Amino acid sequence: PQPTVLRAAPPASNRAKLRMSHLPRERDFDVLIFGASGYTGERVARTLSKWSMPGGAWATVRWAIAGRSQKKLDGMLGGLASPPTGVVIADTSDEASLRAMSARTHVLMNATGPYRFYGEAVVSACIATTTDYCDLCGEPEFIDRCQLKHSDAARTAGVLVVHACAFDSVPADLGTLFTAMQFPPPALCAHADMYHVVSVEGSPPGASGHATTFRAAVHGFGGAGETRAQRKALLAKLEEEAPGSSRPPPPLGPKLKVAAGPAWQKALARYSFLFPGADVAVVRTSQRALARQPRRAGEPYLTPQFGASFTVASARSAAMVALAGALFNALSGSGWGRALLLRQPALFTLGAFSDEGPSEERLAATSWKSVFFGRGWSDATPDSPPSTSFDRTPRCGAQV
């Protein structure tokens, strides 16, 4: 079937006009980007500078860029479509500077990674100064740590701490909900199977990703045991606060199995691999929260089993991914191996990640979409799902 597509609306459209006049004006800024001179932070700043031009979606928003180097921040001003309201200097090793920075804004966007090393101090500063926080983190260890150590303080302070507000893991989180909503009662969605599809026109120069993302993955695999122990402590805390809240919703239908890959996906005409990012952990966290809410009459069942994969177009690409994955798995299990991976990201990813990151030409030639395959029944209830095969399989997508 033809997919139902959820597309991102143009940010400058009338429907996307951002109204922040309701915020109190006692702070200097409405939004501040910390880590603005880094690879990703600079691109966030460029986008906001376009939105803040006269007539733009953020024309009335007071926004700032922040980082530890005045020279780097000043150097990037010439590349912005419109100047920020302010420039702020702060360093993750200086708690006083972080608090002084966060106290000046209503919302802080944190683009400093790897977050396992640089993120927690920023979260603490935001809670201390009652500043809402968001990041583009794809590191489950850091997300769990913040929930374990800081959720009580954030709740007391009335502060929002929102992780994974980017490729990790907005398409997965919203796409799972969107897929489930294609099964209005009495239909029931049991599986939401996601495939990331990246397309590149031509052969533009540059890597596909920045080395910071790769290094975060290396540290993540190296600390897998620590992450498991921390998640166990987090789930115990949730269970103590509210019995049953640590458990995911019960799976409906057969267990969703995601192939490690390479696996040929006929419906996409591409090879798939298990996606190693934070998507599954983030969706499960959301589903635990959703499962605690009473389901209203007529509301779709919103917590299907979720699987995440990424795809490549050719057998040659699949072979390269398999080779790079084998190298990563072999080396990430030891300290000396991780040291090699951290020193040579381009070598051990066959050029997919580099310290320079994607070139402007490559970014312009690249698009991606997340395709979801929903599976379920036309007439069922969560309390007594059928033992029969699925008879409803819509296809959905989110595309940028």
C-alpha positions as CSV (number, residue, x, y, z in Angstrom):
1,P,0.0,0.0,0.0
2,Q,1.0,3.6,-0.5
3,P,2.4,5.1,2.7
4,T,0.7,7.7,4.8
5,V,3.4,10.4,5.1
6,L,3.9,12.8,8.0
7,R,6.0,15.7,6.7
8,A,7.7,18.5,8.6
9,A,5.8,21.7,8.0
10,P,7.9,24.6,6.6
11,P,9.1,26.5,9.7
12,A,8.4,29.9,8.3
13,S,4.8,29.2,7.4
14,N,2.0,31.0,9.1
15,R,1.0,27.7,10.9
16,A,4.5,27.4,12.4
17,K,4.7,31.0,13.7
18,L,6.1,30.8,17.2
19,R,4.5,32.9,19.8
20,M,6.5,33.4,22.9
21,S,5.0,36.7,24.1
22,H,3.4,34.7,27.0
23,L,6.8,34.2,28.6
24,P,7.8,36.6,31.4
25,R,10.3,39.1,30.2
26,E,12.5,39.3,33.3
27,R,15.2,37.1,31.6
28,D,17.5,38.3,28.9
29,F,16.7,35.6,26.4
30,D,13.9,33.3,25.4
31,V,16.2,30.6,24.0
32,L,19.9,30.0,24.3
33,I,22.0,27.5,22.3
34,F,24.9,26.2,24.3
35,G,27.7,24.7,22.2
36,A,26.8,27.0,19.3
37,S,30.3,26.9,17.8
38,G,30.4,23.2,17.5
39,Y,29.4,21.3,14.3
40,T,25.7,20.7,15.2
41,G,25.3,23.8,17.4
42,E,26.4,26.1,14.6
43,R,23.8,24.6,12.3
44,V,21.1,25.0,14.9
45,A,22.2,28.7,15.2
46,R,22.1,29.2,11.4
47,T,18.5,27.9,11.3
48,L,17.3,30.0,14.2
49,S,19.0,33.1,12.6
50,K,16.9,32.5,9.5
51,W,13.7,32.1,11.5
52,S,14.4,35.3,13.4
53,M,14.6,37.5,10.4
54,P,11.8,40.1,10.0
55,G,8.7,38.2,9.1
56,G,10.2,34.9,10.2
57,A,8.7,32.4,12.6
58,W,11.1,33.6,15.4
59,A,11.0,37.3,14.6
60,T,10.0,38.3,18.1
61,V,12.2,35.7,19.9
62,R,15.2,36.8,21.9
63,W,17.9,34.2,21.3
64,A,21.5,33.8,22.2
65,I,24.5,31.7,21.3
66,A,26.9,30.4,24.0
67,G,30.1,28.4,24.4
68,R,33.5,28.5,26.0
69,S,35.4,30.4,23.2
70,Q,34.6,34.0,22.6
71,K,36.8,33.9,19.5
72,K,34.9,31.0,18.0
73,L,31.5,32.5,18.8
74,D,32.5,35.9,17.3
75,G,33.9,34.1,14.2
76,M,30.5,32.4,13.4
77,L,28.5,35.6,13.6
78,G,29.3,36.5,10.0
79,G,27.7,33.3,8.8
80,L,24.3,34.0,10.5
81,A,21.4,35.4,8.5
82,S,20.5,37.7,11.4
83,P,22.5,38.4,14.6
84,P,21.5,36.8,18.0
85,T,20.3,38.9,20.8
86,G,23.4,38.1,22.8
87,V,26.6,36.0,23.1
88,V,27.4,34.3,26.4
89,I,30.6,32.6,27.6
90,A,30.3,29.5,29.7
91,D,32.3,26.3,30.3
92,T,31.1,22.9,31.4
93,S,34.1,22.7,33.9
94,D,32.9,26.0,35.6
95,E,29.7,25.5,37.5
96,A,29.3,29.2,38.3
97,S,29.5,30.1,34.6
98,L,26.9,27.5,33.7
99,R,24.5,28.8,36.3
100,A,25.1,32.4,35.3
101,M,24.3,31.4,31.7
102,S,21.2,29.3,32.4
103,A,19.8,32.0,34.7
104,R,19.6,34.4,31.7
105,T,17.3,32.3,29.5
106,H,13.9,30.6,29.7
107,V,15.0,27.6,27.5
108,L,18.5,26.2,27.0
109,M,19.3,24.0,24.0
110,N,22.4,22.0,24.8
111,A,24.5,20.9,21.8
112,T,27.7,19.9,23.7
113,G,28.6,16.2,23.4
114,P,29.5,13.5,24.2
115,Y,26.8,14.1,26.8
116,R,28.1,11.4,29.1
117,F,31.0,13.7,29.8
118,Y,29.6,17.3,29.3
119,G,25.9,17.1,29.8
120,E,25.1,16.5,33.4
121,A,26.6,19.8,34.7
122,V,24.4,21.7,32.3
123,V,21.2,19.8,33.4
124,S,22.1,20.6,37.1
125,A,22.6,24.3,36.3
126,C,19.2,24.5,34.5
127,I,17.4,22.9,37.4
128,A,19.1,25.2,39.9
129,T,18.1,28.3,37.9
130,T,14.6,27.0,37.0
131,T,15.4,27.0,33.3
132,D,13.8,24.5,30.9
133,Y,16.3,22.2,29.1
134,C,16.4,20.2,25.9
135,D,19.2,18.5,23.9
136,L,19.8,16.3,20.9
137,C,21.3,13.4,22.9
138,G,21.3,9.9,21.5
139,E,23.1,8.4,24.5
140,P,20.8,6.1,26.6
141,E,23.3,6.1,29.5
142,F,23.1,9.9,29.9
143,I,19.3,9.9,29.6
144,D,18.9,7.2,32.2
145,R,21.4,8.9,34.5
146,C,19.6,12.3,34.4
147,Q,16.2,10.6,35.1
148,L,17.7,8.6,38.0
149,K,19.6,11.5,39.6
150,H,17.7,14.6,38.7
151,S,14.1,13.9,38.0
152,D,13.0,14.6,41.6
153,A,14.8,18.0,41.7
154,A,13.4,18.9,38.3
155,R,9.9,18.0,39.3
156,T,10.2,20.1,42.5
157,A,11.6,23.1,40.6
158,G,9.0,22.8,37.8
159,V,11.7,22.4,35.2
160,L,11.2,20.4,31.9
161,V,14.2,18.3,31.0
162,V,13.7,16.9,27.5
163,H,16.3,14.7,25.8
164,A,16.7,13.3,22.3
165,C,15.0,16.2,20.4
166,A,16.5,15.4,17.1
167,F,17.1,12.4,14.7
168,D,17.5,10.6,18.0
169,S,14.6,10.2,18.6
170,V,11.8,12.4,17.4
171,P,10.9,10.3,14.3
172,A,10.9,7.1,16.3
173,D,8.8,8.5,19.2
174,L,6.2,10.4,17.2
175,G,6.3,7.9,14.3
176,T,5.3,5.0,16.7
177,L,2.4,7.0,17.9
178,F,1.4,8.1,14.4
179,T,1.5,4.5,13.3
180,A,-0.6,3.3,16.2
181,M,-3.2,6.0,15.4
182,Q,-3.8,4.4,12.0
183,F,-5.6,1.7,13.9
184,P,-8.7,3.5,15.3
185,P,-10.8,1.2,17.6
186,P,-11.9,-1.5,17.2
187,A,-8.6,-2.0,15.3
188,L,-5.4,-2.6,17.3
189,C,-1.8,-2.0,16.5
190,A,0.6,-4.7,17.9
191,H,3.8,-3.9,16.0
192,A,5.4,-0.7,14.8
193,D,8.5,-1.6,12.7
194,M,10.7,1.4,11.7
195,Y,13.3,1.7,9.0
196,H,15.5,4.7,8.5
197,V,16.1,5.4,4.8
198,V,18.9,7.9,3.9
199,S,19.2,9.1,0.3
200,V,22.1,11.0,-1.2
201,E,22.0,12.5,-4.7
202,G,25.2,12.0,-6.7
203,S,28.6,11.6,-5.0
204,P,29.1,14.7,-2.9
205,P,32.4,14.9,-0.9
206,G,32.5,14.4,2.9
207,A,31.5,11.9,5.5
208,S,27.9,11.0,6.4
209,G,28.3,11.9,10.1
210,H,30.4,13.7,12.6
211,A,33.0,11.9,14.6
212,T,31.5,13.1,17.9
213,T,28.5,10.8,17.2
214,F,30.8,7.9,16.6
215,R,32.9,8.5,19.7
216,A,29.7,8.7,21.8
217,A,28.9,5.2,20.5
218,V,32.3,3.9,21.3
219,H,32.1,5.2,24.9
220,G,28.5,3.8,25.1
221,F,29.6,0.3,24.1
222,G,32.6,0.5,26.5
223,G,30.3,1.4,29.4
224,A,27.5,-1.1,28.6
225,G,27.8,-2.9,32.0
226,E,27.6,0.4,33.8
227,T,24.6,1.4,31.7
228,R,22.8,-1.9,32.5
229,A,23.4,-1.4,36.3
230,Q,22.2,2.1,36.1
231,R,19.0,1.2,34.3
232,K,18.3,-1.5,36.9
233,A,18.6,1.2,39.6
234,L,16.3,3.5,37.6
235,L,13.7,0.9,37.1
236,A,13.8,0.0,40.8
237,K,13.3,3.7,41.7
238,L,10.3,4.0,39.3
239,E,8.8,0.9,40.8
240,E,9.3,2.2,44.3
241,E,7.6,5.5,43.4
242,A,4.6,3.9,41.6
243,P,4.2,0.1,41.5
244,G,4.1,-1.2,38.0
245,S,5.6,1.9,36.4
246,S,9.0,0.2,35.7
247,R,7.4,-2.4,33.5
248,P,6.6,-1.8,29.8
249,P,3.1,-2.5,28.5
250,P,2.5,-6.2,27.8
251,P,3.4,-7.2,24.3
252,L,0.5,-8.0,22.1
253,G,0.7,-10.8,19.4
254,P,4.0,-12.5,18.5
255,K,7.3,-11.0,19.7
256,L,8.6,-8.4,17.2
257,K,11.9,-9.7,16.0
258,V,14.3,-7.3,14.3
259,A,17.0,-8.8,12.2
260,A,20.6,-7.8,13.0
261,G,21.3,-7.7,9.3
262,P,22.1,-7.6,6.6
263,A,18.5,-8.5,5.7
264,W,16.8,-7.9,2.4
265,Q,13.6,-5.9,2.8
266,K,11.5,-6.5,-0.3
267,A,9.0,-3.7,0.5
268,L,11.8,-1.1,0.5
269,A,14.1,-2.8,-1.9
270,R,17.0,-2.2,0.5
271,Y,19.2,-4.1,3.0
272,S,18.4,-3.5,6.7
273,F,20.5,-3.6,9.9
274,L,19.6,-3.3,13.5
275,F,19.7,0.5,14.4
276,P,22.3,1.0,17.2
277,G,21.0,4.3,18.4
278,A,18.8,5.4,21.3
279,D,15.4,5.0,19.5
280,V,14.3,1.8,21.2
281,A,15.3,3.0,24.7
282,V,13.5,6.4,24.2
283,V,10.3,4.8,22.8
284,R,10.2,2.3,25.7
285,T,10.6,5.2,28.2
286,S,7.7,7.0,26.5
287,Q,5.6,3.8,26.5
288,R,6.2,3.2,30.2
289,A,4.8,6.7,30.8
290,L,1.8,6.2,28.5
291,A,0.9,2.9,30.1
292,R,0.4,4.7,33.4
293,Q,-2.2,6.9,31.9
294,P,-5.9,5.7,31.8
295,R,-6.9,5.0,28.2
296,R,-9.9,7.1,27.2
297,A,-12.9,5.7,25.4
298,G,-12.3,5.6,21.6
299,E,-8.6,6.2,21.9
300,P,-6.3,4.0,19.9
301,Y,-3.9,1.6,21.6
302,L,-0.7,3.7,21.6
303,T,2.0,1.3,22.9
304,P,2.7,-1.3,20.3
305,Q,6.0,-3.3,20.2
306,F,8.6,-1.2,18.5
307,G,11.6,-2.2,16.3
308,A,14.3,0.1,14.8
309,S,16.5,-0.6,11.7
310,F,18.5,1.5,9.2
311,T,18.9,0.6,5.6
312,V,21.3,0.8,2.7
313,A,20.6,0.6,-1.0
314,S,23.1,-1.8,-2.4
315,A,24.8,-5.1,-1.7
316,R,28.2,-3.3,-1.8
317,S,27.0,-0.8,0.9
318,A,25.6,-3.7,3.0
319,A,29.0,-5.4,2.8
320,M,30.8,-2.3,3.9
321,V,28.4,-1.8,6.8
322,A,28.8,-5.4,7.9
323,L,32.6,-5.0,7.8
324,A,32.6,-1.8,9.7
325,G,30.2,-3.3,12.3
326,A,32.4,-6.4,12.7
327,L,35.5,-4.2,13.3
328,F,33.5,-2.1,15.8
329,N,32.3,-5.1,17.7
330,A,35.7,-6.6,17.8
331,L,37.5,-3.5,19.1
332,S,34.9,-1.9,21.3
333,G,35.1,-4.7,23.9
334,S,38.6,-3.8,25.1
335,G,40.3,-0.6,26.3
336,W,43.1,-0.7,23.6
337,G,40.5,-1.3,20.9
338,R,38.3,1.6,22.0
339,A,41.4,3.8,22.0
340,L,42.1,2.9,18.3
341,L,38.4,3.6,17.4
342,L,38.5,7.0,19.1
343,R,41.7,8.0,17.4
344,Q,40.7,6.9,13.9
345,P,37.0,7.3,13.4
346,A,37.3,7.8,9.6
347,L,39.4,4.7,9.2
348,F,37.3,2.3,11.2
349,T,34.0,3.5,9.7
350,L,35.3,3.4,6.1
351,G,34.9,7.2,5.8
352,A,31.3,7.3,7.1
353,F,32.3,9.5,10.1
354,S,35.1,12.1,10.3
355,D,36.2,15.0,12.5
356,E,35.2,17.4,9.7
357,G,31.7,16.0,9.5
358,P,29.5,16.2,6.4
359,S,30.3,18.9,3.9
360,E,27.8,21.5,2.9
361,E,27.5,19.8,-0.5
362,R,26.7,16.5,1.1
363,L,24.2,18.0,3.5
364,A,22.4,19.7,0.6
365,A,22.3,16.4,-1.4
366,T,21.0,14.3,1.5
367,S,17.5,13.6,2.6
368,W,16.0,10.9,4.9
369,K,12.8,9.3,5.8
370,S,11.6,6.9,8.5
371,V,9.2,4.3,7.2
372,F,7.0,2.5,9.6
373,F,5.2,-0.8,9.0
374,G,2.3,-1.2,11.4
375,R,0.8,-4.7,12.0
376,G,-2.3,-5.5,14.0
377,W,-5.9,-6.6,13.8
378,S,-9.1,-4.9,12.4
379,D,-11.1,-5.9,15.4
380,A,-9.4,-6.6,18.8
381,T,-8.9,-5.4,22.3
382,P,-5.7,-5.1,24.4
383,D,-7.2,-7.3,27.1
384,S,-7.9,-10.2,24.8
385,P,-5.9,-9.9,21.5
386,P,-6.6,-12.5,18.9
387,S,-4.5,-15.6,18.4
388,T,-5.0,-15.2,14.6
389,S,-2.5,-13.7,12.2
390,F,-2.5,-9.9,11.6
391,D,-5.0,-8.7,9.1
392,R,-4.1,-5.0,9.0
393,T,-0.7,-3.6,7.9
394,P,-0.6,0.1,7.0
395,R,2.6,1.7,6.0
396,C,3.5,5.2,7.3
397,G,6.4,7.6,7.0
398,A,8.0,10.7,8.3
399,Q,10.1,12.5,5.8
400,V,12.6,15.4,5.8
